[in-house]
Amino acid sequence: MSIIRECRFGLDGGAMFGVVPKTLWQRVSPPDQDNRVHLNCNLLLIETPRARVLVETGMGDRWSTRERERYAVETLVDTGEMLAELGLKNSDIDAVIISHLHFDHAGGATRLVDGKLVPSFPNAKYYAQKGEWEFAHNCNARAVASYRMDDIEPLFEHGVLELIDGDTEIVPGVFARVTGGHTSHHQIVCFESAGEKGVFFADIMPTRSHVQPPWVMGYDHFPLTSCDVKSEWLSKAADENWLVVFDHEPGVPWGRVSRNEKGRFEFNPLAEETLKHRAAII
């Protein structure tokens, strides 16, 4: 497995931490002068004996100067270049799982080639929840700014989008699990191999600072669901010593979860060097 740190960006701290008082969240995630907290788009590459699976696509590069300034977008690495460092090409990816279709998760799903939008990973099937697709096309005023049709429509037009309905095994050992919470059909990705398990939490738990169940985002459509789902999956991860991966953590994005003497969840990051190419975690 490998982490691809696709870009760095920033979102309003109040929106990222919801009802958690700023006096608390700024201790663990200091904001900039515009009250934005620092975030990454972390993609997860899972290589199994049968397939290469990419979890999320990041923000991509189709952003105007004004949009880049608004979201403090800073591209860290071109996904294709990172794959090349791993000895792979975009065409080597067999499956792409998108947790939900917001622009910071689906923005890199397509790219411009000769003035036309095409799938970034031409030989891959892209997997998203059917309900998420339907909501993206019929969302309300609160959610509309989070979806960009140019990110996702070309996938449908090229016949590479697989709309799944509920929990699904994408390839042997890699599963999409619907959680709801952030959006009604938000999904996380679970994986297992040789008796070990792991989970990519996506936007149910975007950073290590969101490990406590009540610390949910103001962006969440169903925050009470997020709180309950986090408790459920964190308990599994702690009890069974799973690897956990955070999609927007600006520091080390993977590690283990445990409970302290007060019963509160704690994140224990893996050493930074394990992020380097083809880290043998599972």
N, C-alpha and C positions, 0 to 999 in steps of 0.2 A: 504494500500500500504506500501511497505517496500523497502528500499535501501539495496542492498548487495554490500559492497565495496570489490570486489573480489581480487584485487591486486593493488600494486603501481608500477609504472615503469617510464621510462624517454625517451623522444624523443628529437631530435635536435630542439632547439628553432627557428632557422631560418626556418626549414621545417614546424614547427607548426604555424608560423605566416606569412609565405610567404613574400610579398613585404613590410610588415610593418617594419620600421627600428628598429634595436635592441635597440637603445636608447629609444624607446617608449615601446616595449614589455617587456624589462627586468624590467621595473618599476612595472609591474603587475604580472610578472611571472619570478622571478630571476632564472637564469640558474646555473647549477653546474659547476665544473671545466672542464667538457667536453662539455659544452654548451647545456646540456640536461635540459629541463624543467620538473618539477615534475607533474605527471599525475596519475589518478586512472582509474581503470575499474569499473564503477558503473553499476550494474545490477538493473533493476526495477522489482519488483514482484507486480503484480496487481491481487487482489482477487475479483472476481465478484460473484454474486449469482450462476452463471453457470459454472465458470471455474477459474482455477489459471493459469495466464499468466506470463511467464518470458520474459522480454525484454533484449536481448543480453545474451551471455554466458561467456564473458571475455576471458582471455588468456589461461586458463587451466594450467596444471602442466607439460606438456610434453616439457620441455625446457632444453637444455644442459647447462652446466656451462658457456660455452663460450657465448651462446645466452643470458643467464641471465645477464652476465656482460655487454654485448653490450647494452641491453635495460634497465639495472638497475632494473631488475624484482625482486620484493619483494612480495611474496604472503601474503596478509593480512588475508584471511579467505578462508577455503574450502567451496564452495557453499553448499555442502551437510550438513556440520556442521551448517552453518547459517540457512538453512532450518529447521534443527533439533531444533534449538533454537526457531524457530517459530512454533514448533509442527508439522512440515511437513517432508516428505521424497522426494527424487528425483522423485520417482514414483508418487507423488501427483501432479506434474506439468502436466497440460493438453495441453498447447500450449507454444511454444518458438518462439519468433519473432526475427529474426536477421536482423539488419538494412542493412548490407552488409557483404560480406564474408571475410574481412580482418582478419588476425590472432588474432588481439586484440578484435575481436567481436565474432568470431566463434571458437576460440581456445578451449573453454570449452564445445563445443557441443558434443564432444566424449571423451571417457576415455578408458584406458587400463584395461581389465578384463581378467585374465588368458592368457595374452599375445596377446589378440585380441582387436581391437578397436570397441567399441560399443557406441550407443547413451547414453549420460550421464543422460538423462531423458527418461526412457524406455517407458513410457505411453503417451508421448507428441508427437503431430505433430509439426514439425519444419517448419516455414514459411520464405521463402526468395523469392526475385523477380526472375522470370525466366531469365530475361535479365542479372541479376547479376551472376547467375549460369553459363550462357553461356559465359559471359566475363571472369569469373574466369578460365574457361577451354581453353580459346583462347585469353588470354591477351597479351599485348605487353611487350617489354623489360622493360619499365618504371614501370609497375605494377606487374610484375611476383613475386617479392620478398614479396609482401603483402599477397599472397594467399598460403595456405598450404593444399594440397589435403587430407591429413590425417584428417584434421578438418571436412571435409564436405562429402567426398565420402562414408564413412560408413553410413551416414544418408540416402543416396540414396539406398545403398545396403540393408539396413534394412527396406526400404519402409516407412520411417517416414518423409520424406522430401516432403513438399507441395510447389511446385513452383507456385507462383501467378503472375498474369500479370496485373500490374496496381493497383490502389487504391482498397483496399479490407477490408471489415469488418471481422475481425478474429473471434471474439465472440461478442455478443451484447454489444455495448458501447466501443469497442476497435478496432481501425482502423489502418491499414498500409496505409501511404500516400507517394507516390513516389515524390521525390524532385529533383533527379539528383544532379549535382554539385560535390560532393565529388567523387562519381562514377556515371556513366550514369544512373544507376538504384537504387541508394541509396534511402532508405525509412526511414521516421520518424514514430513514433507511437503516435497517438492521442487517448485520452480516455475521456469519459464523464459519469457523474452520478449525478442524482438529480439536474440538471441544471448547474452544474459546469463542466469545461473543463480543460484539461491539455495536454501537449505535451512533448514527449521525443525526443530531437533534434538530438541525435546520432552525427554523424561527420559533419553535417552541422554547428553545433555550439557546439564544444566539451567541452568548459569551459566558465566560466563567463567572462573571458578575451576576448572572441570572440564575445561579444554581439553586438559590432558595426558592421554593415553590411560589410564595407570594410575590416575588419580584418578576412580574410579567410586564410586557410592553404595552404602552398606550395604543400602539398600532394594532394590537390583537382585537379581532372582531368579537371573540368570545373569551374574555379574560378569565372567567371562573372555570371554564373548561380547561384553559391553559394551566391554571394552578393545579387542578386535579390530575391532569395528564402528566404533568411534571412530577408530581409526587409518586405516581404509579411507576413511571419509567426510571426515575432516579433510584427508587427502592430496588428495582430489578438490577440496575447497574451496580449499586453498592453491594447488594447481597451476593451477586455472582461475579464481581470483579471484572465487569465489562470494560473494554476500551470505549471512551466517549470522545466525540469529535464535535467541536463548535464551529458553526459556519461563519460567524462574524467576529470571533475572538482576534484582537490585534496582537496578542502575545502568542505563547505556545498553545495551539488550538486542540491538542489532544492529550489525554491522560486517563486517570481513574477517579472514581468517586467513592468516598467513604463517609461514615458518620463519626462525628466527634463525640466527646463524653457527654455532651448535652443532647445528642441525637440529631444535631443539625448536619446537613450535607456539606461536605468539603470537596473541592476539586484538587487533585494532586497531579500536576502536569508531568509529562514525560520529559526527559532531557531534550534540549533543543537539537542536539545532533541526530536524534532519531527522526527528525523531519527530512533528513536528506534522502536522496533517491533510493527507492525500493526498500524502505524500512520494513524489516520483518517483524510485524506486530502480531499477525494472526497466521 
